[in-house]
Structure formats: structure tokens, C-alpha cells
Amino acid sequence: MDIKVSVESIDLGDYIDGHRDEDGDYVPGGTLADAIVRQLVDKFSRTDTWKGIGERVQSIRDNEIRVQLAPVIAEALNGPIARTNSYGEKTGQTTTLRELIAAEAKRYLSEPSDSYSRDKTSRLQAEVRKAVAAAFQDEIAAAVKEVRDAVSAELGTNVSEMVSAAMNQALAKR
């Protein structure tokens, strides 16, 4: 029995119905070009170079997003906006988002670090104190170690000299 299949023309835009593959997974319908791309991606995604390609594509995408968003962000930061009250009604004052962010940061940093404590140290003061204490802690620890090593070295030589002298005196008395 001979079976002959004859295809007159093949077009990458020809539609192929959805079907199940050899594993029983559903493969959605699409054009012949979609099916070819799907098979190529499936084949190449199992290779070592695919990870590098994926990382490169993500890097290009991230860079492109950064380039596209930069002017939008700059315009949003520097463009005038109207201040509103809690109901969203304009109060007539205009400012920039940059000024609002700076004012909010200043307010946040000048608030007490712990509202339940009697110590009314601001958040900024508390962070500066932590940083200074950490820096001094490291410096003091290094200085103490240096002094301890110097004392140990000095005592080590003196102790050995004192033990030798005591031994010599004890031996001389015999």
C-alpha cells in the first residue's frame, strides 16, 4: 500500500489547529511560523547557551525600559503639580514632585525615632549616633588589640628574664 501526500504550497501564515503532542500536552493552534518558533525555542531552551541568551535579552529589555522611562521620570520630578487638600481639591499652590519628596524626607528624618520613648532624638540623630558608635567601636577595638599585643610582648620578654634570673639565683645558692 502506497500513501502519497501532496502539498501544493506552504505558507508560514497557514493556520494549524491546536492538538496534543506526544506527551499528551495541549499545543495551542497558530500559524505554521508560530509552530516552528515554538519547536525551536523548545529545542534551544535545553542547551547551555539559552541561559546566556535569556540573560542578554533581559539586560536589553531592562536597559530599554530605563531609557524609555528616564524622560518620563524627569518630567514628573521637575514638572509643576498643584497641591491639594485631603478631598483632592486644588489649594492653588503649585510645586514640583522633587520639592514634595524633599519636604517629606526632611519631615521623616526630623521626627522622633521612637514616639513611645521620652527620648525625643530624631531619626537622623539616631542614625548618626549609630554610625559614630560603630566607627568608634571598630577603632577602639583595634587600639585595644594593639595595646594588648604590645603589653603581651613586653611582659613576655620581662617574664622570661625574671624567671631566668630567679633560676640563676636559686642555682647559685646551692
C-alpha positions in Angstrom: 0.0 0.0 0.0 1.5 3.3 -1.0 0.4 6.5 0.6 1.2 9.7 -1.2 0.9 13.2 0.3 1.0 16.1 -2.0 1.3 19.7 -0.7 0.9 22.3 -3.4 2.2 25.3 -1.5 3.5 26.0 2.0 2.9 29.4 3.6 4.3 30.4 7.0 1.0 32.2 7.6 -1.1 29.0 7.2 -3.2 28.2 10.3 -2.7 24.9 12.2 -5.3 23.7 14.7 -4.4 23.1 18.3 -3.5 19.5 19.1 -1.9 17.2 21.7 1.8 16.4 21.4 3.4 13.0 22.0 3.4 13.7 25.8 -0.3 14.5 25.8 0.2 18.2 26.4 -2.0 20.5 24.6 -0.3 22.6 21.9 -2.4 25.7 21.0 -3.2 26.5 17.4 -1.5 29.1 15.4 0.3 29.7 12.2 3.0 27.5 10.8 5.6 30.1 11.7 4.3 30.0 15.4 4.7 26.2 15.4 8.3 26.5 14.0 9.3 29.1 16.5 7.7 27.1 19.4 9.7 24.0 18.4 13.0 26.0 18.0 12.5 27.6 21.4 11.7 24.2 23.0 14.9 22.7 21.4 17.3 25.5 22.2 15.9 26.2 25.7 17.5 22.9 26.7 21.0 24.0 25.8 23.6 25.8 27.9 23.7 28.8 25.6 20.0 29.5 26.3 20.7 30.9 29.8 23.1 33.4 28.3 20.7 34.4 25.6 17.9 34.8 28.3 20.1 37.0 30.5 21.1 39.1 27.5 17.5 39.6 26.4 16.6 40.6 30.0 19.5 43.0 30.1 18.5 44.6 26.8 14.9 44.8 28.0 15.9 46.4 31.3 18.1 48.9 29.6 15.3 49.8 27.1 12.8 50.3 29.9 15.3 52.5 31.7 15.9 54.6 28.5 12.1 54.9 27.9 11.3 55.9 31.5 14.1 58.4 32.1 12.4 61.4 30.4 9.0 60.5 32.0 10.5 60.4 35.5 12.5 63.6 34.9 9.3 65.3 33.7 7.4 64.0 36.7 10.0 65.2 39.1 10.5 68.6 37.7 7.1 69.4 36.2 4.7 71.6 38.2 1.9 69.9 40.2 -0.9 71.5 42.2 -1.1 70.9 45.9 -4.5 69.5 47.0 -6.3 69.1 50.3 -7.5 65.8 51.6 -10.5 65.9 49.3 -8.4 66.3 46.2 -9.4 69.9 45.7 -6.7 72.2 44.5 -5.4 74.7 47.1 -3.9 77.0 44.5 -0.3 76.3 45.3 1.9 74.7 42.7 5.1 72.9 43.4 7.2 70.1 42.0 7.4 66.4 43.0 11.1 66.9 43.8 10.2 69.6 46.4 7.4 67.4 47.9 9.8 64.5 48.2 12.5 66.7 49.8 9.9 68.1 52.3 8.6 64.6 53.2 12.2 63.3 53.7 13.0 66.3 55.9 9.8 65.7 58.0 10.5 62.0 58.3 14.2 62.5 59.4 13.3 65.1 61.9 10.5 63.0 63.6 11.4 61.3 66.9 12.9 57.9 66.3 10.7 56.3 69.0 7.4 58.1 69.6 6.8 56.0 72.8 10.1 56.9 74.5 10.8 60.1 76.4 14.0 60.4 74.4 13.0 62.7 71.5 16.0 62.0 69.4 15.2 62.5 65.7 15.7 59.6 63.3 18.6 61.4 61.7 20.3 61.9 65.1 19.7 58.3 66.0 21.3 57.0 62.7 24.3 59.4 63.1 24.8 58.1 66.6 24.7 54.5 65.5 27.2 55.2 62.7 29.6 57.1 65.0 29.3 54.4 67.7 30.0 51.7 65.1 33.1 53.6 63.8 34.4 54.2 67.3 33.7 50.6 68.3 35.9 49.4 65.4 38.7 52.0 66.2 38.6 51.3 69.9 38.7 47.5 69.4 41.8 47.9 67.1 43.5 50.2 69.6 42.9 47.8 72.5 44.2 44.9 70.5 47.3 46.9 69.6 48.0 47.8 73.2 47.3 44.3 74.4 49.8 42.9 71.9 52.4 45.4 72.9 51.9 44.6 76.6 52.0 40.9 76.0 55.2 41.2 74.0 56.8 43.3 76.7 55.6 41.1 79.6 56.7 38.0 77.7 60.3 39.2 77.5 60.3 40.5 81.1 58.8 37.4 82.5 61.3 35.1 80.8 64.1 37.4 82.1 62.7 37.3 85.6 62.3 33.5 85.6 65.9 33.1 84.3 67.2 35.5 87.0 65.3 33.6 89.7 66.6 30.3 88.4 70.2 31.6 88.3 69.9 32.9 91.9 68.4 29.6 93.1 71.2 27.6 91.4 73.9 30.0 92.8 72.7 29.3 96.4 73.2 25.6 96.1 
